[in-house]
Amino acid sequence: MRKWSAKDKARIVLELVSGQRSVAEAARVHGVAESVLYRWQREFLENAHAAFASGCSEQEARIRELERLAGQLALELEVLKKASALYRQRKGGGW
């Protein structure tokens, strides 16, 4: 059984959608079952909106999460610095 890359699947489905080939013809030419081509076509059309999504949403979400974490760590560091200064004042100087 052959593993088809996403790029190859898209190319074949575009042949179908554009009318360049019928499902039966594409199945014969590429050696893929018609039911598989219908599934690829359905998945392609259901996910077509993702081509117009802004940027790489997964990467953007990861960046937002890392920025949030950096802010949280900066806040915790500031609190620890203040606590350390108060501790030194009470203990009379250095460590």
SULHUUR-V975713 format. One record per residue. RES is the residue in three letters. SS is DSSP state (hx for helix, st for strand, lp for the rest). Layout:
# SULHUUR-V975713
res-><RES & RES>
ss-><SS & SS>
This chain:
# SULHUUR-V975713
res-><MET & ARG & LYS & TRP & SER & ALA & LYS & ASP & LYS & ALA & ARG & ILE & VAL & LEU & GLU & LEU & VAL & SER & GLY & GLN & ARG & SER & VAL & ALA & GLU & ALA & ALA & ARG & VAL & HIS & GLY & VAL & ALA & GLU & SER & VAL & LEU & TYR & ARG & TRP & GLN & ARG & GLU & PHE & LEU & GLU & ASN & ALA & HIS & ALA & ALA & PHE & ALA & SER & GLY & CYS & SER & GLU & GLN & GLU & ALA & ARG & ILE & ARG & GLU & LEU & GLU & ARG & LEU & ALA & GLY & GLN & LEU & ALA & LEU & GLU & LEU & GLU & VAL & LEU & LYS & LYS & ALA & SER & ALA & LEU & TYR & ARG & GLN & ARG & LYS & GLY & GLY & GLY & TRP>
ss-><lp & lp & lp & lp & lp & hx & hx & hx & hx & hx & hx & hx & hx & hx & hx & hx & hx & hx & lp & lp & lp & lp & hx & hx & hx & hx & hx & hx & hx & hx & lp & lp & lp & hx & hx & hx & hx & hx & hx & hx & hx & hx & hx & hx & hx & hx & lp & hx & hx & hx & hx & hx & lp & lp & lp & lp & hx & hx & hx & hx & hx & hx & hx & hx & hx & hx & hx & hx & hx & hx & hx & hx & hx & hx & hx & hx & hx & hx & hx & hx & hx & hx & hx & hx & hx & hx & hx & hx & hx & hx & hx & lp & lp & lp & lp>
